[in-house]
Amino acid sequence: MASSTSVGIAPARSAPTVSASIFQQDSFVARQKIFTLTPKFVFFDQEGKVLAFLRKKVFSWKDDIRVFTDETQTFELLRIKGRQVIDFGASFDVTDSIAGEKTGALKRRGWKSLLRAEWDILDVRDQEIGKIREDSAFRAAVRRLLGQLIPQGYTFELQGQTVGTAQRTWNPFVPTMRVDFSNDPGKRLDRRLLVAAIVLLMTVERMEESH
């Protein structure tokens, strides 16, 4: 496990030097609009202000996802790019489009995720710095049987400590995820990796549910 000064974990005393509003939030809401020509994802702050936007066609394992400030898609914030076409352990590189630098990666733990979703959070050197886990093995098993009747929840861990959560709400028409990192005010988890993780949880895991 990498130390707390690894890239991807900010020092507890200061936040990463990132100016975009979406990367300064400790809590936000991600909402997917599915009844449109192409699915849209919108990120809101607690007051309902739009923080970021992306439009998706059809998700694939070797995808290249771009996150923008708003629906005009004129200012790109983040790029999430898959490394391989089909792999249960697919990895996605996360790049800051403003700085033009890689911030880390996210890797899905393939066979483990068939029973309970699990992701590794990686730094720029692909060293593991944290985990994302579905809330419980029992609830995960029930979801595999009953589908989306029980919304998914996830915990984010750094060095074995829970730093935040993401919880879906039960709304089959407008999939929504509420993200709470109020336990991480020092932003130890780089918010760019957090935003990328939420996008993947709402696309990759949803795609797996439908199979």
C-alpha positions as CSV (number, residue, x, y, z in Angstrom):
1,M,0.0,0.0,0.0
2,A,1.4,3.4,-0.9
3,S,2.0,6.1,1.7
4,S,-0.3,9.0,2.3
5,T,1.9,11.2,0.1
6,S,1.4,9.0,-3.0
7,V,0.0,10.7,-6.1
8,G,-3.8,10.3,-5.9
9,I,-3.9,10.9,-2.1
10,A,-3.5,14.6,-1.2
11,P,-1.7,15.5,2.0
12,A,-4.2,15.9,4.8
13,R,-3.2,19.5,5.4
14,S,-4.0,20.7,1.8
15,A,-6.2,20.0,-1.2
16,P,-4.9,19.2,-4.7
17,T,-4.3,22.3,-6.8
18,V,-7.3,22.0,-9.1
19,S,-9.5,25.0,-9.9
20,A,-12.7,23.4,-11.4
21,S,-15.6,23.6,-9.0
22,I,-16.5,19.9,-9.4
23,F,-13.1,19.0,-8.0
24,Q,-13.6,21.1,-4.9
25,Q,-16.7,19.4,-3.6
26,D,-17.1,17.1,-0.6
27,S,-20.7,16.3,-1.5
28,F,-22.5,16.3,-4.8
29,V,-25.2,14.6,-6.8
30,A,-24.8,12.7,-10.1
31,R,-27.9,12.2,-12.2
32,Q,-28.3,10.3,-15.5
33,K,-30.9,11.3,-18.0
34,I,-31.7,8.1,-20.0
35,F,-34.8,9.1,-22.0
36,T,-32.8,11.2,-24.5
37,L,-31.2,10.4,-27.9
38,T,-27.9,9.9,-26.0
39,P,-27.7,9.3,-22.2
40,K,-26.6,12.4,-20.3
41,F,-24.8,12.6,-17.0
42,V,-25.1,15.8,-15.0
43,F,-23.3,16.6,-11.7
44,F,-24.9,19.1,-9.3
45,D,-23.7,20.7,-6.0
46,Q,-26.0,20.7,-2.9
47,E,-27.7,23.9,-4.2
48,G,-28.6,22.4,-7.6
49,K,-25.9,24.2,-9.6
50,V,-24.5,22.3,-12.5
51,L,-20.8,21.4,-11.9
52,A,-20.0,19.0,-14.8
53,F,-21.7,17.3,-17.7
54,L,-21.1,14.4,-20.1
55,R,-23.0,12.7,-22.9
56,K,-22.6,9.0,-23.7
57,K,-23.6,7.0,-26.7
58,V,-23.1,3.3,-26.1
59,F,-20.6,2.3,-23.4
60,S,-17.8,-0.1,-24.3
61,W,-14.8,-1.4,-22.3
62,K,-12.4,0.4,-24.5
63,D,-14.2,3.7,-24.1
64,D,-12.9,7.3,-24.1
65,I,-15.2,9.4,-21.9
66,R,-14.9,13.2,-21.7
67,V,-16.3,15.3,-18.8
68,F,-17.1,18.9,-19.5
69,T,-18.1,21.9,-17.4
70,D,-21.6,22.1,-19.0
71,E,-23.8,20.9,-21.8
72,T,-22.1,23.1,-24.4
73,Q,-19.1,20.8,-24.1
74,T,-16.7,23.6,-24.9
75,F,-14.4,23.2,-21.9
76,E,-13.1,19.7,-21.1
77,L,-12.3,18.9,-17.5
78,L,-11.5,15.2,-17.5
79,R,-10.8,12.2,-19.7
80,I,-11.5,8.6,-18.7
81,K,-10.0,6.0,-21.1
82,G,-10.3,2.2,-21.0
83,R,-7.2,0.2,-21.7
84,Q,-8.7,-3.0,-23.1
85,V,-11.7,-4.1,-25.2
86,I,-13.1,-6.9,-23.0
87,D,-11.6,-7.7,-19.6
88,F,-13.5,-8.3,-16.4
89,G,-10.5,-6.6,-14.7
90,A,-10.7,-3.6,-17.0
91,S,-8.6,-0.6,-16.1
92,F,-9.4,3.1,-16.9
93,D,-6.8,5.8,-17.0
94,V,-7.9,9.2,-15.6
95,T,-6.4,12.4,-17.1
96,D,-6.8,16.0,-16.1
97,S,-7.6,17.7,-19.3
98,I,-6.8,21.2,-17.9
99,A,-3.3,20.2,-16.6
100,G,-2.8,17.6,-19.4
101,E,-1.5,15.1,-16.9
102,K,-2.6,11.6,-15.6
103,T,-4.0,11.7,-12.1
104,G,-4.4,7.9,-11.6
105,A,-6.4,5.0,-12.7
106,L,-9.4,2.8,-11.6
107,K,-9.3,-1.0,-12.0
108,R,-12.4,-3.2,-11.7
109,R,-11.7,-6.5,-9.8
110,G,-13.3,-8.7,-12.4
111,W,-14.3,-12.1,-10.9
112,K,-14.8,-10.6,-7.4
113,S,-17.2,-8.1,-8.8
114,L,-19.5,-10.8,-10.1
115,L,-20.6,-11.3,-6.5
116,R,-19.8,-7.9,-5.0
117,A,-18.5,-5.0,-7.0
118,E,-15.0,-4.0,-6.1
119,W,-12.5,-1.5,-7.7
120,D,-8.9,-0.6,-7.0
121,I,-7.9,3.1,-6.9
122,L,-4.5,3.5,-8.4
123,D,-1.9,6.3,-8.4
124,V,-0.1,7.5,-11.6
125,R,2.3,4.5,-11.2
126,D,-0.5,2.0,-11.0
127,Q,0.2,1.4,-7.3
128,E,-2.9,0.7,-5.2
129,I,-3.9,3.5,-2.9
130,G,-7.5,2.6,-2.1
131,K,-10.6,0.5,-2.7
132,I,-14.2,1.0,-3.8
133,R,-16.6,-1.7,-2.5
134,E,-20.3,-2.4,-2.9
135,D,-21.9,-1.8,0.5
136,S,-22.3,-5.4,1.7
137,A,-21.9,-9.0,0.4
138,F,-25.5,-9.9,1.5
139,R,-27.1,-6.8,-0.1
140,A,-25.0,-7.4,-3.3
141,A,-26.3,-11.0,-3.5
142,V,-29.9,-9.9,-3.1
143,R,-29.4,-7.3,-5.8
144,R,-28.1,-10.0,-8.2
145,L,-31.4,-11.8,-7.7
146,L,-33.8,-8.9,-7.5
147,G,-32.1,-6.4,-9.8
148,Q,-32.4,-2.7,-9.0
149,L,-35.1,-3.0,-6.3
150,I,-32.4,-2.4,-3.7
151,P,-30.2,0.5,-4.9
152,Q,-26.5,0.1,-4.8
153,G,-24.3,1.8,-2.3
154,Y,-20.5,2.0,-2.3
155,T,-17.8,2.8,0.2
156,F,-14.5,4.4,-0.6
157,E,-11.4,3.5,1.4
158,L,-7.9,4.8,1.7
159,Q,-5.4,2.8,3.7
160,G,-8.2,0.8,5.2
161,Q,-10.2,3.9,6.4
162,T,-13.6,4.9,4.9
163,V,-13.3,8.4,3.5
164,G,-16.6,8.6,1.6
165,T,-19.7,6.9,0.3
166,A,-21.8,6.9,-2.9
167,Q,-25.5,5.8,-2.7
168,R,-27.9,5.3,-5.5
169,T,-31.5,6.4,-5.0
170,W,-34.4,4.1,-6.2
171,N,-35.5,5.8,-9.4
172,P,-35.5,3.6,-12.6
173,F,-36.3,6.6,-14.8
174,V,-33.6,9.0,-13.6
175,P,-30.7,7.0,-12.1
176,T,-29.2,9.2,-9.3
177,M,-26.2,8.8,-7.0
178,R,-25.6,10.9,-3.9
179,V,-21.9,11.3,-3.1
180,D,-20.8,12.2,0.5
181,F,-17.1,12.8,1.3
182,S,-17.8,15.0,4.3
183,N,-15.4,12.7,6.3
184,D,-12.6,13.7,3.9
185,P,-12.5,17.5,4.2
186,G,-8.8,17.5,3.5
187,K,-9.5,15.8,0.2
188,R,-7.1,12.9,0.7
189,L,-8.8,11.3,-2.3
190,D,-8.2,13.4,-5.3
191,R,-11.6,14.6,-6.4
192,R,-10.7,14.0,-10.1
193,L,-10.4,10.3,-9.3
194,L,-13.7,10.5,-7.4
195,V,-15.6,12.0,-10.3
196,A,-14.2,9.4,-12.7
197,A,-15.2,6.6,-10.2
198,I,-18.8,7.9,-10.0
199,V,-19.0,7.9,-13.9
200,L,-17.7,4.3,-14.0
201,L,-20.0,3.1,-11.2
202,M,-23.0,4.5,-13.1
203,T,-21.9,3.0,-16.4
204,V,-19.8,-0.1,-16.0
205,E,-21.8,-1.5,-13.0
206,R,-25.1,-0.7,-14.6
207,M,-24.0,-2.4,-17.8
208,E,-23.1,-5.5,-15.8
209,E,-26.5,-5.5,-14.0
210,S,-28.3,-5.7,-17.4
211,H,-26.3,-8.8,-18.4
